[in-house]
Amino acid sequence: MSYFKFRSLFLAYAFAILPLGIILSFLALFEIIPINYNNDNIVGLQGLIIGLIFTLSGVIMFTVINWLYLNVGCFLYNYFRKHFMD
């Protein structure tokens, strides 16, 4: 049983993180702000691509970790509430 839908969490994190990631990626494309990757400042098209990959991977990581955390927490809460509080 899933208490929190993966899709809902993914969309929430995507709408929160993607705008900033896209802005920073375009700033790297125009060589205004570099993206630091392995202690190298990356700008231009590589900066755009790496920035978008980092943004999407961050959204996916946040979603997976919080989906697991929230669903396990709700499962444990319901289990203990049913067995020990009633």
C-alpha positions in Angstrom: 0.0 0.0 0.0 1.4 3.4 -1.0 0.5 6.3 1.3 2.2 8.9 -0.8 2.1 8.7 -4.6 5.5 8.8 -6.3 4.2 10.9 -9.1 2.8 13.6 -6.8 6.1 13.9 -4.9 8.0 13.9 -8.2 5.9 16.8 -9.6 6.2 18.7 -6.3 10.0 18.5 -6.4 10.1 19.1 -10.1 8.1 22.3 -9.9 10.2 23.5 -6.9 13.7 22.7 -8.3 13.5 22.8 -12.1 12.9 26.5 -12.5 16.1 27.4 -10.6 18.1 24.6 -12.3 17.0 25.8 -15.7 17.9 29.4 -14.9 21.3 28.4 -13.6 21.9 26.2 -16.7 21.1 29.0 -19.1 23.4 31.3 -17.1 26.2 28.7 -17.6 25.3 28.6 -21.3 25.9 32.3 -21.6 29.1 32.1 -19.5 27.7 34.3 -16.7 27.9 31.8 -13.9 30.0 28.6 -14.3 29.0 25.2 -13.1 31.6 23.5 -10.9 32.1 19.8 -11.8 35.1 18.0 -10.4 36.7 21.3 -9.5 36.5 22.5 -13.1 34.4 25.5 -14.0 32.2 24.5 -17.0 30.4 27.0 -19.2 28.8 27.0 -22.6 26.9 24.0 -24.0 28.6 21.6 -21.6 27.5 23.8 -18.7 23.9 23.7 -20.0 23.8 19.9 -20.4 25.5 19.2 -17.0 23.3 21.7 -15.2 20.1 20.0 -16.6 21.4 16.6 -15.8 22.3 17.6 -12.2 18.9 19.2 -11.8 17.0 16.2 -13.0 19.1 13.8 -11.0 18.5 16.0 -7.9 14.7 15.9 -8.4 14.8 12.1 -8.8 17.0 11.6 -5.7 14.9 13.8 -3.5 11.7 12.1 -4.8 13.0 8.5 -4.2 14.5 9.2 -0.7 11.4 11.1 0.5 9.0 8.6 -1.0 10.7 5.8 0.9 11.0 7.8 4.1 7.3 8.9 4.1 5.8 5.6 3.1 7.8 3.6 5.7 6.9 6.2 8.3 3.2 6.0 7.6 3.3 2.2 7.5 5.0 2.1 10.9 2.6 4.7 12.4 -0.4 2.8 11.2 1.0 -0.5 12.4 1.7 0.8 15.9 -1.5 2.7 16.1 -3.5 -0.3 15.2 -1.7 -2.7 17.5 -0.9 -0.6 20.5 -3.3 2.3 20.7 -6.6 0.6 20.2 
